[in-house]
Every structure is written in C-alpha cells, then in structure tokens.
C-alpha cells in the first residue's frame, strides 16, 4: 500500500502554490486576463498550469512550507507582487487611453463619453477607441507572453523569502508615472500639433472674415483633421506600447 506522509505532501504542494498565487494575482489585475469574458475557473486552471510548467525554471528558489510560520507573509508577498505586475501592465493601457482622451478633447469630442465597465468611469469615444486598439496590439505583439515572462523572471529579482515592502521599494513603481504621461503625450503630440494649427488658422479666419460663423465650420474641420491625424499615426502606435512593455519586464526582471 502506498502511503504519503504530511511532510511529503507539503514538499509537493509548496513549490507550486507560491507561483500559482503570484500568477493568479496577475490575472486578477492585468487587463485582458481580468476581463469578465475570461471565466474564473479558466483563470485558476491556467494559473495552475503556468505554475506547474514553470517549475524547471524555478529550481533553486527558497522552499517555504505551507505549514511554516512565515507562510502567511509569503502569501501576502506573492499576491502583492502579482498585483503589482498587473498594475504596471494596466499602466501601459492607461498611457494609450490617456493619449486618446487628449486627442478627443482637442477634437471637440470630450462630450461624447461612455461608461467604461473595465474602470467603472466615464471615458470619451476616442479614449475607448485607443483602449480597444491597445488591447488588440497587446494580443498581436504577444503581450500575454511578455507578461508571463515578467512573472517568471520576477522570481529571480523577488524571491520567496524577501519582504514585500523591500520588494516594493526595489520596484520603484512611482517612476512609471513619468513614463505614463510622457508616452501618452508623445503618442498624442502629432495630432495635438495638427489640431492646434487648425485652431490657429480658424482664429485668423474669424478675424479676417468676422461675418463667418466660425462655430459652424470649426467643429467639422477639427473633427475631420483629427480623424485624418488618427489614421496617419495609428501605424506607429505599436512602438511606444512595446517600449512600455519592455520597461515593465525590466522592472520585474531586476535589470
């Protein structure tokens, strides 16, 4: 008769449990993975499969038993680091959506807002459009694989026996705020420049020909120029998004 002791059971479960919690926390916070269209059971099963498949690359990690006193702290650490990874990926999407909000405001479409169920807030039509494009680009550029790579590499930079506050200090997530606004403005800069030139031209026209109703012709012109600018700059949207994704991997890879 085959007998399994409690020590053997703990030794089998412990190496898989901690990566499983970290991956599951990523699925809870990261866009696409946290979508309501992704069933909860499928998330749990996929997180377990990734944790099981990553075992050969996690050799040499400190072994923390689930029955040890420090198990609770390890749980908090795994969940916290996983949520941090998902949060940084969310910032990549937020940068693209912020660029869309800026462009929509300059086009005069700031009033055309819709409820965003992903963020539980109101967002403009252009912002939602850029957000959907970011989701498509995320899948096309294998962003889901990059996220999994960041999770696996994070075990080298943030091992199991490290304090979570110390890991959070090493991440320096606050520095991503600079990249968020800088990348958003760089994405929106060509369209904002075009629309500022159009507004300047309309201002000159209103001074030269006061009898013209500038409000009647201004909105169609800015809307048309904005749509042309969006169509012209969309093929270049992948570069800043890919650069932000690489920055996320560098943070959690410890480089």
MODELLER restraints for C-alpha pairs under 7 A, 6 or more apart:
rsr = mdl.restraints
at = mdl.atoms
rsr.add(forms.Gaussian(group=physical.xy_distance, feature=features.Distance(at['CA:10:A'], at['CA:65:A']), mean=6.38, stdev=0.5))
rsr.add(forms.Gaussian(group=physical.xy_distance, feature=features.Distance(at['CA:10:A'], at['CA:66:A']), mean=6.61, stdev=0.5))
rsr.add(forms.Gaussian(group=physical.xy_distance, feature=features.Distance(at['CA:14:A'], at['CA:64:A']), mean=6.59, stdev=0.5))
rsr.add(forms.Gaussian(group=physical.xy_distance, feature=features.Distance(at['CA:14:A'], at['CA:65:A']), mean=5.63, stdev=0.5))
rsr.add(forms.Gaussian(group=physical.xy_distance, feature=features.Distance(at['CA:14:A'], at['CA:66:A']), mean=5.99, stdev=0.5))
rsr.add(forms.Gaussian(group=physical.xy_distance, feature=features.Distance(at['CA:15:A'], at['CA:63:A']), mean=6.71, stdev=0.5))
rsr.add(forms.Gaussian(group=physical.xy_distance, feature=features.Distance(at['CA:16:A'], at['CA:51:A']), mean=5.88, stdev=0.5))
rsr.add(forms.Gaussian(group=physical.xy_distance, feature=features.Distance(at['CA:16:A'], at['CA:52:A']), mean=6.10, stdev=0.5))
rsr.add(forms.Gaussian(group=physical.xy_distance, feature=features.Distance(at['CA:18:A'], at['CA:78:A']), mean=6.50, stdev=0.5))
rsr.add(forms.Gaussian(group=physical.xy_distance, feature=features.Distance(at['CA:19:A'], at['CA:51:A']), mean=5.22, stdev=0.5))
rsr.add(forms.Gaussian(group=physical.xy_distance, feature=features.Distance(at['CA:20:A'], at['CA:47:A']), mean=5.69, stdev=0.5))
rsr.add(forms.Gaussian(group=physical.xy_distance, feature=features.Distance(at['CA:20:A'], at['CA:48:A']), mean=5.43, stdev=0.5))
rsr.add(forms.Gaussian(group=physical.xy_distance, feature=features.Distance(at['CA:20:A'], at['CA:51:A']), mean=5.05, stdev=0.5))
rsr.add(forms.Gaussian(group=physical.xy_distance, feature=features.Distance(at['CA:21:A'], at['CA:78:A']), mean=6.02, stdev=0.5))
rsr.add(forms.Gaussian(group=physical.xy_distance, feature=features.Distance(at['CA:21:A'], at['CA:79:A']), mean=6.14, stdev=0.5))
rsr.add(forms.Gaussian(group=physical.xy_distance, feature=features.Distance(at['CA:22:A'], at['CA:78:A']), mean=4.74, stdev=0.5))
rsr.add(forms.Gaussian(group=physical.xy_distance, feature=features.Distance(at['CA:22:A'], at['CA:79:A']), mean=5.42, stdev=0.5))
rsr.add(forms.Gaussian(group=physical.xy_distance, feature=features.Distance(at['CA:22:A'], at['CA:81:A']), mean=6.73, stdev=0.5))
rsr.add(forms.Gaussian(group=physical.xy_distance, feature=features.Distance(at['CA:22:A'], at['CA:82:A']), mean=4.62, stdev=0.5))
rsr.add(forms.Gaussian(group=physical.xy_distance, feature=features.Distance(at['CA:23:A'], at['CA:47:A']), mean=5.54, stdev=0.5))
rsr.add(forms.Gaussian(group=physical.xy_distance, feature=features.Distance(at['CA:23:A'], at['CA:82:A']), mean=6.20, stdev=0.5))
rsr.add(forms.Gaussian(group=physical.xy_distance, feature=features.Distance(at['CA:23:A'], at['CA:151:A']), mean=6.88, stdev=0.5))
rsr.add(forms.Gaussian(group=physical.xy_distance, feature=features.Distance(at['CA:24:A'], at['CA:44:A']), mean=6.63, stdev=0.5))
rsr.add(forms.Gaussian(group=physical.xy_distance, feature=features.Distance(at['CA:24:A'], at['CA:47:A']), mean=5.48, stdev=0.5))
rsr.add(forms.Gaussian(group=physical.xy_distance, feature=features.Distance(at['CA:25:A'], at['CA:79:A']), mean=5.39, stdev=0.5))
rsr.add(forms.Gaussian(group=physical.xy_distance, feature=features.Distance(at['CA:25:A'], at['CA:82:A']), mean=4.64, stdev=0.5))
rsr.add(forms.Gaussian(group=physical.xy_distance, feature=features.Distance(at['CA:25:A'], at['CA:83:A']), mean=5.30, stdev=0.5))
rsr.add(forms.Gaussian(group=physical.xy_distance, feature=features.Distance(at['CA:26:A'], at['CA:82:A']), mean=4.54, stdev=0.5))
rsr.add(forms.Gaussian(group=physical.xy_distance, feature=features.Distance(at['CA:26:A'], at['CA:83:A']), mean=5.40, stdev=0.5))
rsr.add(forms.Gaussian(group=physical.xy_distance, feature=features.Distance(at['CA:26:A'], at['CA:85:A']), mean=6.14, stdev=0.5))
rsr.add(forms.Gaussian(group=physical.xy_distance, feature=features.Distance(at['CA:26:A'], at['CA:86:A']), mean=4.79, stdev=0.5))
rsr.add(forms.Gaussian(group=physical.xy_distance, feature=features.Distance(at['CA:27:A'], at['CA:33:A']), mean=4.97, stdev=0.5))
rsr.add(forms.Gaussian(group=physical.xy_distance, feature=features.Distance(at['CA:27:A'], at['CA:34:A']), mean=5.49, stdev=0.5))
rsr.add(forms.Gaussian(group=physical.xy_distance, feature=features.Distance(at['CA:27:A'], at['CA:43:A']), mean=6.85, stdev=0.5))
rsr.add(forms.Gaussian(group=physical.xy_distance, feature=features.Distance(at['CA:28:A'], at['CA:34:A']), mean=5.09, stdev=0.5))
rsr.add(forms.Gaussian(group=physical.xy_distance, feature=features.Distance(at['CA:29:A'], at['CA:83:A']), mean=5.71, stdev=0.5))
rsr.add(forms.Gaussian(group=physical.xy_distance, feature=features.Distance(at['CA:29:A'], at['CA:86:A']), mean=4.60, stdev=0.5))
rsr.add(forms.Gaussian(group=physical.xy_distance, feature=features.Distance(at['CA:29:A'], at['CA:87:A']), mean=6.07, stdev=0.5))
rsr.add(forms.Gaussian(group=physical.xy_distance, feature=features.Distance(at['CA:30:A'], at['CA:86:A']), mean=3.86, stdev=0.5))
rsr.add(forms.Gaussian(group=physical.xy_distance, feature=features.Distance(at['CA:30:A'], at['CA:87:A']), mean=6.27, stdev=0.5))
rsr.add(forms.Gaussian(group=physical.xy_distance, feature=features.Distance(at['CA:30:A'], at['CA:89:A']), mean=5.93, stdev=0.5))
rsr.add(forms.Gaussian(group=physical.xy_distance, feature=features.Distance(at['CA:30:A'], at['CA:90:A']), mean=5.82, stdev=0.5))
rsr.add(forms.Gaussian(group=physical.xy_distance, feature=features.Distance(at['CA:31:A'], at['CA:90:A']), mean=5.95, stdev=0.5))
rsr.add(forms.Gaussian(group=physical.xy_distance, feature=features.Distance(at['CA:61:A'], at['CA:159:A']), mean=6.70, stdev=0.5))
rsr.add(forms.Gaussian(group=physical.xy_distance, feature=features.Distance(at['CA:62:A'], at['CA:160:A']), mean=6.18, stdev=0.5))
rsr.add(forms.Gaussian(group=physical.xy_distance, feature=features.Distance(at['CA:62:A'], at['CA:161:A']), mean=6.55, stdev=0.5))
rsr.add(forms.Gaussian(group=physical.xy_distance, feature=features.Distance(at['CA:64:A'], at['CA:71:A']), mean=6.76, stdev=0.5))
rsr.add(forms.Gaussian(group=physical.xy_distance, feature=features.Distance(at['CA:65:A'], at['CA:71:A']), mean=6.68, stdev=0.5))
rsr.add(forms.Gaussian(group=physical.xy_distance, feature=features.Distance(at['CA:74:A'], at['CA:160:A']), mean=6.51, stdev=0.5))
rsr.add(forms.Gaussian(group=physical.xy_distance, feature=features.Distance(at['CA:77:A'], at['CA:164:A']), mean=4.92, stdev=0.5))
rsr.add(forms.Gaussian(group=physical.xy_distance, feature=features.Distance(at['CA:88:A'], at['CA:248:A']), mean=6.52, stdev=0.5))
rsr.add(forms.Gaussian(group=physical.xy_distance, feature=features.Distance(at['CA:91:A'], at['CA:180:A']), mean=6.76, stdev=0.5))
rsr.add(forms.Gaussian(group=physical.xy_distance, feature=features.Distance(at['CA:92:A'], at['CA:241:A']), mean=6.72, stdev=0.5))
rsr.add(forms.Gaussian(group=physical.xy_distance, feature=features.Distance(at['CA:92:A'], at['CA:244:A']), mean=6.17, stdev=0.5))
rsr.add(forms.Gaussian(group=physical.xy_distance, feature=features.Distance(at['CA:92:A'], at['CA:245:A']), mean=6.96, stdev=0.5))
rsr.add(forms.Gaussian(group=physical.xy_distance, feature=features.Distance(at['CA:93:A'], at['CA:131:A']), mean=6.51, stdev=0.5))
rsr.add(forms.Gaussian(group=physical.xy_distance, feature=features.Distance(at['CA:93:A'], at['CA:134:A']), mean=6.15, stdev=0.5))
rsr.add(forms.Gaussian(group=physical.xy_distance, feature=features.Distance(at['CA:95:A'], at['CA:180:A']), mean=5.08, stdev=0.5))
rsr.add(forms.Gaussian(group=physical.xy_distance, feature=features.Distance(at['CA:95:A'], at['CA:181:A']), mean=6.65, stdev=0.5))
rsr.add(forms.Gaussian(group=physical.xy_distance, feature=features.Distance(at['CA:95:A'], at['CA:183:A']), mean=6.38, stdev=0.5))
rsr.add(forms.Gaussian(group=physical.xy_distance, feature=features.Distance(at['CA:95:A'], at['CA:184:A']), mean=4.85, stdev=0.5))
rsr.add(forms.Gaussian(group=physical.xy_distance, feature=features.Distance(at['CA:96:A'], at['CA:130:A']), mean=6.16, stdev=0.5))
rsr.add(forms.Gaussian(group=physical.xy_distance, feature=features.Distance(at['CA:96:A'], at['CA:131:A']), mean=6.43, stdev=0.5))
rsr.add(forms.Gaussian(group=physical.xy_distance, feature=features.Distance(at['CA:96:A'], at['CA:134:A']), mean=6.68, stdev=0.5))
rsr.add(forms.Gaussian(group=physical.xy_distance, feature=features.Distance(at['CA:96:A'], at['CA:184:A']), mean=5.86, stdev=0.5))
rsr.add(forms.Gaussian(group=physical.xy_distance, feature=features.Distance(at['CA:97:A'], at['CA:127:A']), mean=4.88, stdev=0.5))
rsr.add(forms.Gaussian(group=physical.xy_distance, feature=features.Distance(at['CA:97:A'], at['CA:128:A']), mean=6.84, stdev=0.5))
rsr.add(forms.Gaussian(group=physical.xy_distance, feature=features.Distance(at['CA:97:A'], at['CA:130:A']), mean=5.52, stdev=0.5))
rsr.add(forms.Gaussian(group=physical.xy_distance, feature=features.Distance(at['CA:97:A'], at['CA:131:A']), mean=5.10, stdev=0.5))
rsr.add(forms.Gaussian(group=physical.xy_distance, feature=features.Distance(at['CA:98:A'], at['CA:127:A']), mean=6.72, stdev=0.5))
rsr.add(forms.Gaussian(group=physical.xy_distance, feature=features.Distance(at['CA:98:A'], at['CA:184:A']), mean=5.86, stdev=0.5))
rsr.add(forms.Gaussian(group=physical.xy_distance, feature=features.Distance(at['CA:99:A'], at['CA:184:A']), mean=4.58, stdev=0.5))
rsr.add(forms.Gaussian(group=physical.xy_distance, feature=features.Distance(at['CA:99:A'], at['CA:185:A']), mean=6.18, stdev=0.5))
rsr.add(forms.Gaussian(group=physical.xy_distance, feature=features.Distance(at['CA:99:A'], at['CA:187:A']), mean=6.07, stdev=0.5))
rsr.add(forms.Gaussian(group=physical.xy_distance, feature=features.Distance(at['CA:99:A'], at['CA:188:A']), mean=5.09, stdev=0.5))
rsr.add(forms.Gaussian(group=physical.xy_distance, feature=features.Distance(at['CA:100:A'], at['CA:126:A']), mean=5.18, stdev=0.5))
rsr.add(forms.Gaussian(group=physical.xy_distance, feature=features.Distance(at['CA:100:A'], at['CA:127:A']), mean=4.07, stdev=0.5))
rsr.add(forms.Gaussian(group=physical.xy_distance, feature=features.Distance(at['CA:100:A'], at['CA:130:A']), mean=5.54, stdev=0.5))
rsr.add(forms.Gaussian(group=physical.xy_distance, feature=features.Distance(at['CA:101:A'], at['CA:124:A']), mean=6.25, stdev=0.5))
rsr.add(forms.Gaussian(group=physical.xy_distance, feature=features.Distance(at['CA:101:A'], at['CA:126:A']), mean=6.32, stdev=0.5))
rsr.add(forms.Gaussian(group=physical.xy_distance, feature=features.Distance(at['CA:101:A'], at['CA:127:A']), mean=4.72, stdev=0.5))
rsr.add(forms.Gaussian(group=physical.xy_distance, feature=features.Distance(at['CA:102:A'], at['CA:188:A']), mean=6.83, stdev=0.5))
rsr.add(forms.Gaussian(group=physical.xy_distance, feature=features.Distance(at['CA:103:A'], at['CA:188:A']), mean=6.12, stdev=0.5))
rsr.add(forms.Gaussian(group=physical.xy_distance, feature=features.Distance(at['CA:103:A'], at['CA:191:A']), mean=6.67, stdev=0.5))
rsr.add(forms.Gaussian(group=physical.xy_distance, feature=features.Distance(at['CA:103:A'], at['CA:192:A']), mean=6.33, stdev=0.5))
rsr.add(forms.Gaussian(group=physical.xy_distance, feature=features.Distance(at['CA:104:A'], at['CA:110:A']), mean=5.59, stdev=0.5))
rsr.add(forms.Gaussian(group=physical.xy_distance, feature=features.Distance(at['CA:104:A'], at['CA:124:A']), mean=6.82, stdev=0.5))
rsr.add(forms.Gaussian(group=physical.xy_distance, feature=features.Distance(at['CA:104:A'], at['CA:126:A']), mean=5.30, stdev=0.5))
rsr.add(forms.Gaussian(group=physical.xy_distance, feature=features.Distance(at['CA:104:A'], at['CA:127:A']), mean=6.99, stdev=0.5))
rsr.add(forms.Gaussian(group=physical.xy_distance, feature=features.Distance(at['CA:106:A'], at['CA:192:A']), mean=6.66, stdev=0.5))
rsr.add(forms.Gaussian(group=physical.xy_distance, feature=features.Distance(at['CA:106:A'], at['CA:195:A']), mean=6.67, stdev=0.5))
rsr.add(forms.Gaussian(group=physical.xy_distance, feature=features.Distance(at['CA:107:A'], at['CA:222:A']), mean=5.57, stdev=0.5))
rsr.add(forms.Gaussian(group=physical.xy_distance, feature=features.Distance(at['CA:107:A'], at['CA:223:A']), mean=5.44, stdev=0.5))
rsr.add(forms.Gaussian(group=physical.xy_distance, feature=features.Distance(at['CA:107:A'], at['CA:226:A']), mean=5.87, stdev=0.5))
rsr.add(forms.Gaussian(group=physical.xy_distance, feature=features.Distance(at['CA:110:A'], at['CA:124:A']), mean=5.83, stdev=0.5))
rsr.add(forms.Gaussian(group=physical.xy_distance, feature=features.Distance(at['CA:112:A'], at['CA:124:A']), mean=5.58, stdev=0.5))
rsr.add(forms.Gaussian(group=physical.xy_distance, feature=features.Distance(at['CA:112:A'], at['CA:125:A']), mean=5.88, stdev=0.5))
rsr.add(forms.Gaussian(group=physical.xy_distance, feature=features.Distance(at['CA:113:A'], at['CA:122:A']), mean=6.03, stdev=0.5))
rsr.add(forms.Gaussian(group=physical.xy_distance, feature=features.Distance(at['CA:113:A'], at['CA:123:A']), mean=5.15, stdev=0.5))
rsr.add(forms.Gaussian(group=physical.xy_distance, feature=features.Distance(at['CA:113:A'], at['CA:124:A']), mean=3.95, stdev=0.5))
rsr.add(forms.Gaussian(group=physical.xy_distance, feature=features.Distance(at['CA:113:A'], at['CA:125:A']), mean=5.69, stdev=0.5))
rsr.add(forms.Gaussian(group=physical.xy_distance, feature=features.Distance(at['CA:114:A'], at['CA:122:A']), mean=5.40, stdev=0.5))
rsr.add(forms.Gaussian(group=physical.xy_distance, feature=features.Distance(at['CA:114:A'], at['CA:123:A']), mean=5.49, stdev=0.5))
rsr.add(forms.Gaussian(group=physical.xy_distance, feature=features.Distance(at['CA:114:A'], at['CA:124:A']), mean=6.07, stdev=0.5))
rsr.add(forms.Gaussian(group=physical.xy_distance, feature=features.Distance(at['CA:114:A'], at['CA:125:A']), mean=6.71, stdev=0.5))
rsr.add(forms.Gaussian(group=physical.xy_distance, feature=features.Distance(at['CA:115:A'], at['CA:121:A']), mean=5.81, stdev=0.5))
rsr.add(forms.Gaussian(group=physical.xy_distance, feature=features.Distance(at['CA:115:A'], at['CA:122:A']), mean=4.52, stdev=0.5))
rsr.add(forms.Gaussian(group=physical.xy_distance, feature=features.Distance(at['CA:115:A'], at['CA:123:A']), mean=6.31, stdev=0.5))
rsr.add(forms.Gaussian(group=physical.xy_distance, feature=features.Distance(at['CA:116:A'], at['CA:122:A']), mean=5.72, stdev=0.5))
rsr.add(forms.Gaussian(group=physical.xy_distance, feature=features.Distance(at['CA:116:A'], at['CA:123:A']), mean=6.21, stdev=0.5))
rsr.add(forms.Gaussian(group=physical.xy_distance, feature=features.Distance(at['CA:137:A'], at['CA:238:A']), mean=6.84, stdev=0.5))
rsr.add(forms.Gaussian(group=physical.xy_distance, feature=features.Distance(at['CA:150:A'], at['CA:249:A']), mean=5.00, stdev=0.5))
rsr.add(forms.Gaussian(group=physical.xy_distance, feature=features.Distance(at['CA:150:A'], at['CA:252:A']), mean=5.87, stdev=0.5))
rsr.add(forms.Gaussian(group=physical.xy_distance, feature=features.Distance(at['CA:150:A'], at['CA:253:A']), mean=6.39, stdev=0.5))
rsr.add(forms.Gaussian(group=physical.xy_distance, feature=features.Distance(at['CA:153:A'], at['CA:252:A']), mean=6.61, stdev=0.5))
rsr.add(forms.Gaussian(group=physical.xy_distance, feature=features.Distance(at['CA:153:A'], at['CA:253:A']), mean=4.99, stdev=0.5))
rsr.add(forms.Gaussian(group=physical.xy_distance, feature=features.Distance(at['CA:154:A'], at['CA:252:A']), mean=4.80, stdev=0.5))
rsr.add(forms.Gaussian(group=physical.xy_distance, feature=features.Distance(at['CA:154:A'], at['CA:253:A']), mean=5.28, stdev=0.5))
rsr.add(forms.Gaussian(group=physical.xy_distance, feature=features.Distance(at['CA:157:A'], at['CA:252:A']), mean=6.53, stdev=0.5))
rsr.add(forms.Gaussian(group=physical.xy_distance, feature=features.Distance(at['CA:157:A'], at['CA:253:A']), mean=5.78, stdev=0.5))
rsr.add(forms.Gaussian(group=physical.xy_distance, feature=features.Distance(at['CA:157:A'], at['CA:254:A']), mean=4.90, stdev=0.5))
rsr.add(forms.Gaussian(group=physical.xy_distance, feature=features.Distance(at['CA:158:A'], at['CA:167:A']), mean=6.20, stdev=0.5))
rsr.add(forms.Gaussian(group=physical.xy_distance, feature=features.Distance(at['CA:171:A'], at['CA:251:A']), mean=6.03, stdev=0.5))
rsr.add(forms.Gaussian(group=physical.xy_distance, feature=features.Distance(at['CA:183:A'], at['CA:240:A']), mean=6.58, stdev=0.5))
rsr.add(forms.Gaussian(group=physical.xy_distance, feature=features.Distance(at['CA:191:A'], at['CA:226:A']), mean=6.44, stdev=0.5))
rsr.add(forms.Gaussian(group=physical.xy_distance, feature=features.Distance(at['CA:191:A'], at['CA:229:A']), mean=5.28, stdev=0.5))
rsr.add(forms.Gaussian(group=physical.xy_distance, feature=features.Distance(at['CA:191:A'], at['CA:230:A']), mean=6.87, stdev=0.5))
rsr.add(forms.Gaussian(group=physical.xy_distance, feature=features.Distance(at['CA:195:A'], at['CA:222:A']), mean=6.41, stdev=0.5))
rsr.add(forms.Gaussian(group=physical.xy_distance, feature=features.Distance(at['CA:195:A'], at['CA:225:A']), mean=6.95, stdev=0.5))
rsr.add(forms.Gaussian(group=physical.xy_distance, feature=features.Distance(at['CA:195:A'], at['CA:226:A']), mean=6.74, stdev=0.5))
rsr.add(forms.Gaussian(group=physical.xy_distance, feature=features.Distance(at['CA:198:A'], at['CA:222:A']), mean=6.81, stdev=0.5))
rsr.add(forms.Gaussian(group=physical.xy_distance, feature=features.Distance(at['CA:202:A'], at['CA:218:A']), mean=6.88, stdev=0.5))
rsr.add(forms.Gaussian(group=physical.xy_distance, feature=features.Distance(at['CA:206:A'], at['CA:212:A']), mean=6.72, stdev=0.5))
rsr.add(forms.Gaussian(group=physical.xy_distance, feature=features.Distance(at['CA:206:A'], at['CA:214:A']), mean=6.23, stdev=0.5))
